[in-house]
Amino acid sequence: MEKREIAVNLPQDLDPVYSNRIQVAYKDDEFTFVFLHEIPGTNHARAKAIVSISPKHAKNFSEVLSKSVLDYEAKFGSIKSANSENKDESNSNVTIRGYS
């Protein structure tokens, strides 16, 4: 497959956002990602961005993210998952209300 180059326009007023939680929803024609910032010490989170993509793009995103994590770990070392044996109890059994 031929590689192409795409020029990306980043508007000057585009603010970066920080997210420490994500909610994923899907239906037959799209995946929706709600990026959240959980406020420490509370049971509240604020939605920072909502992004919807096609299933084909979701599959590509999954592959690119997996490769990026492997590259990161090769450079910086293993990332401990929230699902590992030493998981942080504050991350278990969380229900996110307010968007479905």
BAGUVEX-369213 format. One record per residue: residue in three letters; chain; z, x, y of N, C-alpha, C in turn. Coordinates in Angstrom, 1 decimal, always signed. Layout:
residues N
<residu: ala | chaine: A | n_c3: Z | n_c1: X | n_c2: Y | ca_c3: Z | ca_c1: X | ca_c2: Y | c_c3: Z | c_c1: X | c_c2: Y>
...
END
This chain:
residues 100
<residu: met | chaine: A | n_c3: +0.0 | n_c1: +0.8 | n_c2: -1.2 | ca_c3: +0.0 | ca_c1: +0.0 | ca_c2: +0.0 | c_c3: +0.0 | c_c1: +0.9 | c_c2: +1.2>
<residu: glu | chaine: A | n_c3: -0.8 | n_c1: +0.5 | n_c2: +2.2 | ca_c3: -0.9 | ca_c1: +1.3 | ca_c2: +3.4 | c_c3: +0.3 | c_c1: +1.1 | c_c2: +4.3>
<residu: lys | chaine: A | n_c3: +0.8 | n_c1: +2.2 | n_c2: +4.9 | ca_c3: +1.9 | ca_c1: +2.0 | ca_c2: +5.8 | c_c3: +1.4 | c_c1: +1.7 | c_c2: +7.2>
<residu: arg | chaine: A | n_c3: +2.1 | n_c1: +0.9 | n_c2: +8.0 | ca_c3: +1.7 | ca_c1: +0.6 | ca_c2: +9.3 | c_c3: +2.9 | c_c1: +0.9 | c_c2: +10.2>
<residu: glu | chaine: A | n_c3: +2.5 | n_c1: +1.1 | n_c2: +11.5 | ca_c3: +3.6 | ca_c1: +1.4 | ca_c2: +12.5 | c_c3: +3.6 | c_c1: +0.2 | c_c2: +13.4>
<residu: ile | chaine: A | n_c3: +4.8 | n_c1: -0.3 | n_c2: +13.7 | ca_c3: +5.0 | ca_c1: -1.4 | ca_c2: +14.6 | c_c3: +5.8 | c_c1: -1.0 | c_c2: +15.8>
<residu: ala | chaine: A | n_c3: +5.3 | n_c1: -1.3 | n_c2: +17.0 | ca_c3: +6.1 | ca_c1: -1.0 | ca_c2: +18.2 | c_c3: +7.1 | c_c1: -2.2 | c_c2: +18.4>
<residu: val | chaine: A | n_c3: +8.3 | n_c1: -1.8 | n_c2: +18.6 | ca_c3: +9.4 | ca_c1: -2.7 | ca_c2: +18.7 | c_c3: +9.9 | c_c1: -2.7 | c_c2: +20.2>
<residu: asn | chaine: A | n_c3: +10.0 | n_c1: -3.9 | n_c2: +20.8 | ca_c3: +10.4 | ca_c1: -4.1 | ca_c2: +22.1 | c_c3: +11.9 | c_c1: -4.5 | c_c2: +22.1>
<residu: leu | chaine: A | n_c3: +12.8 | n_c1: -3.6 | n_c2: +22.6 | ca_c3: +14.2 | ca_c1: -4.0 | ca_c2: +22.7 | c_c3: +14.5 | c_c1: -4.3 | c_c2: +24.2>
<residu: pro | chaine: A | n_c3: +14.7 | n_c1: -5.6 | n_c2: +24.5 | ca_c3: +15.0 | ca_c1: -5.9 | ca_c2: +25.9 | c_c3: +16.2 | c_c1: -5.2 | c_c2: +26.4>
<residu: gln | chaine: A | n_c3: +16.2 | n_c1: -4.8 | n_c2: +27.7 | ca_c3: +17.3 | ca_c1: -4.1 | ca_c2: +28.3 | c_c3: +18.6 | c_c1: -4.9 | c_c2: +28.2>
<residu: asp | chaine: A | n_c3: +18.5 | n_c1: -6.2 | n_c2: +28.3 | ca_c3: +19.7 | ca_c1: -7.0 | ca_c2: +28.3 | c_c3: +20.2 | c_c1: -7.5 | c_c2: +26.9>
<residu: leu | chaine: A | n_c3: +19.6 | n_c1: -6.9 | n_c2: +25.8 | ca_c3: +20.0 | ca_c1: -7.3 | ca_c2: +24.5 | c_c3: +21.3 | c_c1: -6.5 | c_c2: +24.2>
<residu: asp | chaine: A | n_c3: +22.4 | n_c1: -7.3 | n_c2: +24.0 | ca_c3: +23.7 | ca_c1: -6.7 | ca_c2: +23.7 | c_c3: +23.9 | c_c1: -6.5 | c_c2: +22.2>
<residu: pro | chaine: A | n_c3: +24.4 | n_c1: -5.4 | n_c2: +21.7 | ca_c3: +24.7 | ca_c1: -5.2 | ca_c2: +20.3 | c_c3: +25.9 | c_c1: -6.1 | c_c2: +20.0>
<residu: val | chaine: A | n_c3: +26.1 | n_c1: -6.5 | n_c2: +18.7 | ca_c3: +27.2 | ca_c1: -7.3 | ca_c2: +18.3 | c_c3: +27.9 | c_c1: -6.6 | c_c2: +17.1>
<residu: tyr | chaine: A | n_c3: +29.2 | n_c1: -6.8 | n_c2: +17.0 | ca_c3: +29.9 | ca_c1: -6.3 | ca_c2: +15.8 | c_c3: +30.3 | c_c1: -7.5 | c_c2: +15.0>
<residu: ser | chaine: A | n_c3: +30.1 | n_c1: -7.3 | n_c2: +13.7 | ca_c3: +30.4 | ca_c1: -8.4 | ca_c2: +12.7 | c_c3: +31.2 | c_c1: -7.8 | c_c2: +11.6>
<residu: asn | chaine: A | n_c3: +32.3 | n_c1: -8.4 | n_c2: +11.2 | ca_c3: +33.1 | ca_c1: -7.9 | ca_c2: +10.1 | c_c3: +33.2 | c_c1: -8.9 | c_c2: +8.9>
<residu: arg | chaine: A | n_c3: +32.4 | n_c1: -10.0 | n_c2: +9.1 | ca_c3: +32.2 | ca_c1: -11.0 | ca_c2: +8.0 | c_c3: +30.8 | c_c1: -11.6 | c_c2: +8.1>
<residu: ile | chaine: A | n_c3: +30.3 | n_c1: -12.1 | n_c2: +7.0 | ca_c3: +29.0 | ca_c1: -12.7 | ca_c2: +7.0 | c_c3: +29.1 | c_c1: -13.9 | c_c2: +6.0>
<residu: gln | chaine: A | n_c3: +28.4 | n_c1: -15.0 | n_c2: +6.4 | ca_c3: +28.3 | ca_c1: -16.2 | ca_c2: +5.6 | c_c3: +26.8 | c_c1: -16.3 | c_c2: +5.3>
<residu: val | chaine: A | n_c3: +26.4 | n_c1: -16.5 | n_c2: +4.1 | ca_c3: +25.0 | ca_c1: -16.7 | ca_c2: +3.7 | c_c3: +24.8 | c_c1: -18.1 | c_c2: +3.1>
<residu: ala | chaine: A | n_c3: +23.8 | n_c1: -18.8 | n_c2: +3.6 | ca_c3: +23.4 | ca_c1: -20.1 | ca_c2: +3.1 | c_c3: +21.9 | c_c1: -20.0 | c_c2: +2.8>
<residu: tyr | chaine: A | n_c3: +21.5 | n_c1: -20.8 | n_c2: +1.9 | ca_c3: +20.1 | ca_c1: -20.8 | ca_c2: +1.6 | c_c3: +19.6 | c_c1: -22.2 | c_c2: +1.1>
<residu: lys | chaine: A | n_c3: +18.3 | n_c1: -22.4 | n_c2: +1.3 | ca_c3: +17.7 | ca_c1: -23.6 | ca_c2: +0.7 | c_c3: +16.3 | c_c1: -23.1 | c_c2: +0.2>
<residu: asp | chaine: A | n_c3: +15.5 | n_c1: -24.0 | n_c2: -0.2 | ca_c3: +14.2 | ca_c1: -23.6 | ca_c2: -0.8 | c_c3: +13.3 | c_c1: -22.8 | c_c2: +0.1>
<residu: asp | chaine: A | n_c3: +13.4 | n_c1: -22.9 | n_c2: +1.4 | ca_c3: +12.4 | ca_c1: -22.2 | ca_c2: +2.2 | c_c3: +13.0 | c_c1: -21.2 | c_c2: +3.2>
<residu: glu | chaine: A | n_c3: +14.4 | n_c1: -21.0 | n_c2: +3.1 | ca_c3: +14.9 | ca_c1: -20.0 | ca_c2: +4.0 | c_c3: +16.3 | c_c1: -19.6 | c_c2: +3.6>
<residu: phe | chaine: A | n_c3: +16.7 | n_c1: -18.4 | n_c2: +4.1 | ca_c3: +18.1 | ca_c1: -17.9 | ca_c2: +4.0 | c_c3: +18.6 | c_c1: -17.8 | c_c2: +5.4>
<residu: thr | chaine: A | n_c3: +19.9 | n_c1: -18.2 | n_c2: +5.6 | ca_c3: +20.5 | ca_c1: -18.2 | ca_c2: +6.9 | c_c3: +21.7 | c_c1: -17.3 | c_c2: +6.8>
<residu: phe | chaine: A | n_c3: +21.8 | n_c1: -16.3 | n_c2: +7.7 | ca_c3: +22.9 | ca_c1: -15.4 | ca_c2: +7.7 | c_c3: +23.7 | c_c1: -15.7 | c_c2: +9.0>
<residu: val | chaine: A | n_c3: +25.0 | n_c1: -16.0 | n_c2: +8.9 | ca_c3: +25.9 | ca_c1: -16.2 | ca_c2: +10.0 | c_c3: +26.8 | c_c1: -15.0 | c_c2: +10.1>
<residu: phe | chaine: A | n_c3: +26.6 | n_c1: -14.1 | n_c2: +11.1 | ca_c3: +27.4 | ca_c1: -12.9 | ca_c2: +11.3 | c_c3: +28.6 | c_c1: -13.3 | c_c2: +12.2>
<residu: leu | chaine: A | n_c3: +29.8 | n_c1: -13.0 | n_c2: +11.7 | ca_c3: +31.0 | ca_c1: -13.4 | ca_c2: +12.3 | c_c3: +31.9 | c_c1: -12.3 | c_c2: +12.6>
<residu: his | chaine: A | n_c3: +32.7 | n_c1: -12.4 | n_c2: +13.6 | ca_c3: +33.8 | ca_c1: -11.5 | ca_c2: +14.0 | c_c3: +35.1 | c_c1: -12.2 | c_c2: +13.7>
<residu: glu | chaine: A | n_c3: +35.8 | n_c1: -11.8 | n_c2: +12.7 | ca_c3: +37.1 | ca_c1: -12.3 | ca_c2: +12.4 | c_c3: +38.1 | c_c1: -11.7 | c_c2: +13.3>
<residu: ile | chaine: A | n_c3: +38.8 | n_c1: -12.5 | n_c2: +14.0 | ca_c3: +39.8 | ca_c1: -12.0 | ca_c2: +15.0 | c_c3: +41.1 | c_c1: -11.6 | c_c2: +14.2>
<residu: pro | chaine: A | n_c3: +41.4 | n_c1: -10.3 | n_c2: +14.3 | ca_c3: +42.5 | ca_c1: -9.7 | ca_c2: +13.5 | c_c3: +43.8 | c_c1: -10.5 | c_c2: +13.7>
<residu: gly | chaine: A | n_c3: +44.6 | n_c1: -10.7 | n_c2: +12.7 | ca_c3: +45.9 | ca_c1: -11.3 | ca_c2: +12.8 | c_c3: +45.8 | c_c1: -12.9 | c_c2: +13.0>
<residu: thr | chaine: A | n_c3: +44.7 | n_c1: -13.4 | n_c2: +12.9 | ca_c3: +44.5 | ca_c1: -14.9 | ca_c2: +13.0 | c_c3: +43.7 | c_c1: -15.4 | c_c2: +11.9>
<residu: asn | chaine: A | n_c3: +43.6 | n_c1: -16.7 | n_c2: +11.8 | ca_c3: +42.7 | ca_c1: -17.3 | ca_c2: +10.8 | c_c3: +41.4 | c_c1: -17.9 | c_c2: +11.5>
<residu: his | chaine: A | n_c3: +41.0 | n_c1: -17.2 | n_c2: +12.6 | ca_c3: +39.8 | ca_c1: -17.6 | ca_c2: +13.3 | c_c3: +38.7 | c_c1: -16.5 | c_c2: +13.3>
<residu: ala | chaine: A | n_c3: +37.5 | n_c1: -17.0 | n_c2: +13.3 | ca_c3: +36.3 | ca_c1: -16.1 | ca_c2: +13.4 | c_c3: +35.4 | c_c1: -16.7 | c_c2: +14.4>
<residu: arg | chaine: A | n_c3: +34.7 | n_c1: -15.8 | n_c2: +15.1 | ca_c3: +33.7 | ca_c1: -16.3 | ca_c2: +16.1 | c_c3: +32.3 | c_c1: -15.9 | c_c2: +15.6>
<residu: ala | chaine: A | n_c3: +31.4 | n_c1: -16.9 | n_c2: +15.6 | ca_c3: +30.0 | ca_c1: -16.6 | ca_c2: +15.2 | c_c3: +29.4 | c_c1: -15.7 | c_c2: +16.3>
<residu: lys | chaine: A | n_c3: +28.8 | n_c1: -14.6 | n_c2: +15.9 | ca_c3: +28.2 | ca_c1: -13.7 | ca_c2: +16.8 | c_c3: +26.6 | c_c1: -13.8 | c_c2: +16.8>
<residu: ala | chaine: A | n_c3: +26.1 | n_c1: -14.2 | n_c2: +15.7 | ca_c3: +24.6 | ca_c1: -14.3 | ca_c2: +15.6 | c_c3: +24.3 | c_c1: -15.1 | c_c2: +14.3>
<residu: ile | chaine: A | n_c3: +23.2 | n_c1: -15.9 | n_c2: +14.4 | ca_c3: +22.7 | ca_c1: -16.7 | ca_c2: +13.3 | c_c3: +21.3 | c_c1: -16.3 | c_c2: +13.1>
<residu: val | chaine: A | n_c3: +20.9 | n_c1: -15.8 | n_c2: +11.9 | ca_c3: +19.6 | ca_c1: -15.4 | ca_c2: +11.7 | c_c3: +19.0 | c_c1: -16.0 | c_c2: +10.4>
<residu: ser | chaine: A | n_c3: +17.9 | n_c1: -16.7 | n_c2: +10.5 | ca_c3: +17.2 | ca_c1: -17.3 | ca_c2: +9.4 | c_c3: +15.9 | c_c1: -16.6 | c_c2: +9.1>
<residu: ile | chaine: A | n_c3: +15.7 | n_c1: -16.3 | n_c2: +7.8 | ca_c3: +14.5 | ca_c1: -15.6 | ca_c2: +7.3 | c_c3: +14.0 | c_c1: -16.3 | c_c2: +6.0>
<residu: ser | chaine: A | n_c3: +12.7 | n_c1: -16.0 | n_c2: +5.7 | ca_c3: +12.1 | ca_c1: -16.6 | ca_c2: +4.5 | c_c3: +12.7 | c_c1: -15.9 | c_c2: +3.3>
<residu: pro | chaine: A | n_c3: +12.5 | n_c1: -16.6 | n_c2: +2.1 | ca_c3: +13.0 | ca_c1: -16.0 | ca_c2: +0.9 | c_c3: +12.3 | c_c1: -14.6 | c_c2: +0.6>
<residu: lys | chaine: A | n_c3: +11.1 | n_c1: -14.5 | n_c2: +0.9 | ca_c3: +10.4 | ca_c1: -13.2 | ca_c2: +0.7 | c_c3: +11.0 | c_c1: -12.1 | c_c2: +1.6>
<residu: his | chaine: A | n_c3: +11.3 | n_c1: -12.5 | n_c2: +2.8 | ca_c3: +11.9 | ca_c1: -11.5 | ca_c2: +3.7 | c_c3: +13.3 | c_c1: -11.2 | c_c2: +3.3>
<residu: ala | chaine: A | n_c3: +14.0 | n_c1: -12.2 | n_c2: +2.7 | ca_c3: +15.4 | ca_c1: -12.0 | ca_c2: +2.2 | c_c3: +15.4 | c_c1: -11.0 | c_c2: +1.1>
<residu: lys | chaine: A | n_c3: +14.4 | n_c1: -11.1 | n_c2: +0.2 | ca_c3: +14.3 | ca_c1: -10.2 | ca_c2: -0.9 | c_c3: +14.0 | c_c1: -8.8 | c_c2: -0.4>
<residu: asn | chaine: A | n_c3: +13.1 | n_c1: -8.7 | n_c2: +0.5 | ca_c3: +12.8 | ca_c1: -7.3 | ca_c2: +1.1 | c_c3: +14.0 | c_c1: -6.8 | c_c2: +1.8>
<residu: phe | chaine: A | n_c3: +14.8 | n_c1: -7.6 | n_c2: +2.6 | ca_c3: +16.0 | ca_c1: -7.2 | ca_c2: +3.2 | c_c3: +17.0 | c_c1: -6.6 | c_c2: +2.2>
<residu: ser | chaine: A | n_c3: +17.1 | n_c1: -7.3 | n_c2: +1.1 | ca_c3: +18.1 | ca_c1: -6.9 | ca_c2: +0.1 | c_c3: +17.7 | c_c1: -5.5 | c_c2: -0.5>
<residu: glu | chaine: A | n_c3: +16.4 | n_c1: -5.3 | n_c2: -0.7 | ca_c3: +15.9 | ca_c1: -4.0 | ca_c2: -1.2 | c_c3: +16.1 | c_c1: -2.9 | c_c2: -0.2>
<residu: val | chaine: A | n_c3: +15.8 | n_c1: -3.2 | n_c2: +1.0 | ca_c3: +16.0 | ca_c1: -2.2 | ca_c2: +2.1 | c_c3: +17.5 | c_c1: -1.9 | c_c2: +2.3>
<residu: leu | chaine: A | n_c3: +18.3 | n_c1: -2.9 | n_c2: +2.3 | ca_c3: +19.8 | ca_c1: -2.7 | ca_c2: +2.5 | c_c3: +20.3 | c_c1: -1.9 | c_c2: +1.3>
<residu: ser | chaine: A | n_c3: +19.9 | n_c1: -2.2 | n_c2: +0.1 | ca_c3: +20.4 | ca_c1: -1.4 | ca_c2: -1.1 | c_c3: +20.0 | c_c1: +0.0 | c_c2: -1.0>
<residu: lys | chaine: A | n_c3: +18.8 | n_c1: +0.3 | n_c2: -0.6 | ca_c3: +18.3 | ca_c1: +1.7 | ca_c2: -0.5 | c_c3: +19.1 | c_c1: +2.4 | c_c2: +0.6>
<residu: ser | chaine: A | n_c3: +19.3 | n_c1: +1.7 | n_c2: +1.7 | ca_c3: +20.1 | ca_c1: +2.3 | ca_c2: +2.9 | c_c3: +21.5 | c_c1: +2.6 | c_c2: +2.5>
<residu: val | chaine: A | n_c3: +22.2 | n_c1: +1.8 | n_c2: +1.7 | ca_c3: +23.5 | ca_c1: +2.0 | ca_c2: +1.2 | c_c3: +23.5 | c_c1: +3.2 | c_c2: +0.3>
<residu: leu | chaine: A | n_c3: +22.6 | n_c1: +3.3 | n_c2: -0.6 | ca_c3: +22.5 | ca_c1: +4.5 | ca_c2: -1.5 | c_c3: +22.3 | c_c1: +5.8 | c_c2: -0.7>
<residu: asp | chaine: A | n_c3: +21.4 | n_c1: +5.7 | n_c2: +0.3 | ca_c3: +21.2 | ca_c1: +6.9 | ca_c2: +1.2 | c_c3: +22.4 | c_c1: +7.3 | c_c2: +2.0>
<residu: tyr | chaine: A | n_c3: +23.1 | n_c1: +6.3 | n_c2: +2.5 | ca_c3: +24.4 | ca_c1: +6.5 | ca_c2: +3.2 | c_c3: +25.4 | c_c1: +7.2 | c_c2: +2.3>
<residu: glu | chaine: A | n_c3: +25.6 | n_c1: +6.7 | n_c2: +1.1 | ca_c3: +26.6 | ca_c1: +7.2 | ca_c2: +0.1 | c_c3: +26.2 | c_c1: +8.6 | c_c2: -0.3>
<residu: ala | chaine: A | n_c3: +24.9 | n_c1: +8.9 | n_c2: -0.4 | ca_c3: +24.5 | ca_c1: +10.3 | ca_c2: -0.7 | c_c3: +24.9 | c_c1: +11.2 | c_c2: +0.4>
<residu: lys | chaine: A | n_c3: +24.8 | n_c1: +10.8 | n_c2: +1.6 | ca_c3: +25.2 | ca_c1: +11.6 | ca_c2: +2.8 | c_c3: +26.7 | c_c1: +11.7 | c_c2: +3.1>
<residu: phe | chaine: A | n_c3: +27.4 | n_c1: +10.5 | n_c2: +3.0 | ca_c3: +28.7 | ca_c1: +10.5 | ca_c2: +3.4 | c_c3: +29.8 | c_c1: +10.2 | c_c2: +2.3>
<residu: gly | chaine: A | n_c3: +29.3 | n_c1: +9.9 | n_c2: +1.1 | ca_c3: +30.3 | ca_c1: +9.6 | ca_c2: +0.0 | c_c3: +30.3 | c_c1: +8.1 | c_c2: -0.3>
<residu: ser | chaine: A | n_c3: +30.9 | n_c1: +7.8 | n_c2: -1.4 | ca_c3: +31.0 | ca_c1: +6.4 | ca_c2: -1.9 | c_c3: +31.7 | c_c1: +5.5 | c_c2: -0.9>
<residu: ile | chaine: A | n_c3: +31.2 | n_c1: +4.3 | n_c2: -0.9 | ca_c3: +31.8 | ca_c1: +3.2 | ca_c2: -0.1 | c_c3: +32.6 | c_c1: +2.4 | c_c2: -1.0>
<residu: lys | chaine: A | n_c3: +33.9 | n_c1: +2.2 | n_c2: -0.8 | ca_c3: +34.7 | ca_c1: +1.3 | ca_c2: -1.6 | c_c3: +34.4 | c_c1: -0.2 | c_c2: -1.3>
<residu: ser | chaine: A | n_c3: +34.1 | n_c1: -0.9 | n_c2: -2.3 | ca_c3: +33.7 | ca_c1: -2.3 | ca_c2: -2.1 | c_c3: +35.0 | c_c1: -3.2 | c_c2: -2.0>
<residu: ala | chaine: A | n_c3: +34.9 | n_c1: -4.3 | n_c2: -1.3 | ca_c3: +36.0 | ca_c1: -5.3 | ca_c2: -1.2 | c_c3: +36.2 | c_c1: -5.9 | c_c2: -2.6>
<residu: asn | chaine: A | n_c3: +35.3 | n_c1: -5.7 | n_c2: -3.5 | ca_c3: +35.4 | ca_c1: -6.3 | ca_c2: -4.9 | c_c3: +35.9 | c_c1: -5.2 | c_c2: -5.9>
<residu: ser | chaine: A | n_c3: +36.2 | n_c1: -4.0 | n_c2: -5.4 | ca_c3: +36.7 | ca_c1: -3.0 | ca_c2: -6.3 | c_c3: +38.2 | c_c1: -3.3 | c_c2: -6.7>
<residu: glu | chaine: A | n_c3: +38.7 | n_c1: -2.6 | n_c2: -7.6 | ca_c3: +40.1 | ca_c1: -2.8 | ca_c2: -8.1 | c_c3: +41.1 | c_c1: -2.7 | c_c2: -7.0>
<residu: asn | chaine: A | n_c3: +40.9 | n_c1: -1.8 | n_c2: -6.0 | ca_c3: +41.8 | ca_c1: -1.6 | ca_c2: -4.9 | c_c3: +41.5 | c_c1: -2.5 | c_c2: -3.7>
<residu: lys | chaine: A | n_c3: +41.0 | n_c1: -3.7 | n_c2: -3.9 | ca_c3: +40.6 | ca_c1: -4.5 | ca_c2: -2.8 | c_c3: +41.7 | c_c1: -5.0 | c_c2: -1.9>
<residu: asp | chaine: A | n_c3: +41.4 | n_c1: -5.2 | n_c2: -0.7 | ca_c3: +42.3 | ca_c1: -5.7 | ca_c2: +0.3 | c_c3: +42.5 | c_c1: -7.1 | c_c2: +0.1>
<residu: glu | chaine: A | n_c3: +43.8 | n_c1: -7.5 | n_c2: -0.2 | ca_c3: +44.1 | ca_c1: -8.9 | ca_c2: -0.5 | c_c3: +43.7 | c_c1: -9.9 | c_c2: +0.6>
<residu: ser | chaine: A | n_c3: +43.6 | n_c1: -9.4 | n_c2: +1.9 | ca_c3: +43.3 | ca_c1: -10.3 | ca_c2: +3.0 | c_c3: +41.8 | c_c1: -10.7 | c_c2: +2.9>
<residu: asn | chaine: A | n_c3: +41.0 | n_c1: -10.1 | n_c2: +2.1 | ca_c3: +39.6 | ca_c1: -10.5 | ca_c2: +2.0 | c_c3: +39.4 | c_c1: -11.4 | c_c2: +0.8>
<residu: ser | chaine: A | n_c3: +40.4 | n_c1: -11.7 | n_c2: +0.0 | ca_c3: +40.1 | ca_c1: -12.5 | ca_c2: -1.2 | c_c3: +40.3 | c_c1: -14.0 | c_c2: -0.9>
<residu: asn | chaine: A | n_c3: +39.5 | n_c1: -14.8 | n_c2: -1.5 | ca_c3: +39.7 | ca_c1: -16.2 | ca_c2: -1.4 | c_c3: +39.6 | c_c1: -16.8 | c_c2: +0.0>
<residu: val | chaine: A | n_c3: +38.6 | n_c1: -16.3 | n_c2: +0.8 | ca_c3: +38.5 | ca_c1: -16.8 | ca_c2: +2.1 | c_c3: +37.5 | c_c1: -17.9 | c_c2: +2.2>
<residu: thr | chaine: A | n_c3: +37.8 | n_c1: -19.0 | n_c2: +2.8 | ca_c3: +36.9 | ca_c1: -20.1 | ca_c2: +3.0 | c_c3: +36.6 | c_c1: -20.2 | c_c2: +4.5>
<residu: ile | chaine: A | n_c3: +35.3 | n_c1: -20.2 | n_c2: +4.8 | ca_c3: +34.8 | ca_c1: -20.3 | ca_c2: +6.1 | c_c3: +34.4 | c_c1: -21.7 | c_c2: +6.5>
<residu: arg | chaine: A | n_c3: +35.1 | n_c1: -22.3 | n_c2: +7.5 | ca_c3: +34.8 | ca_c1: -23.6 | ca_c2: +7.9 | c_c3: +34.0 | c_c1: -23.6 | c_c2: +9.2>
<residu: gly | chaine: A | n_c3: +33.2 | n_c1: -24.7 | n_c2: +9.4 | ca_c3: +32.5 | ca_c1: -24.8 | ca_c2: +10.7 | c_c3: +31.0 | c_c1: -24.6 | c_c2: +10.7>
<residu: tyr | chaine: A | n_c3: +30.5 | n_c1: -24.1 | n_c2: +9.6 | ca_c3: +29.0 | ca_c1: -24.0 | ca_c2: +9.4 | c_c3: +28.7 | c_c1: -24.1 | c_c2: +8.0>
<residu: ser | chaine: A | n_c3: +27.7 | n_c1: -24.9 | n_c2: +7.7 | ca_c3: +27.2 | ca_c1: -25.0 | ca_c2: +6.3 | c_c3: +25.7 | c_c1: -25.3 | c_c2: +6.3>
END
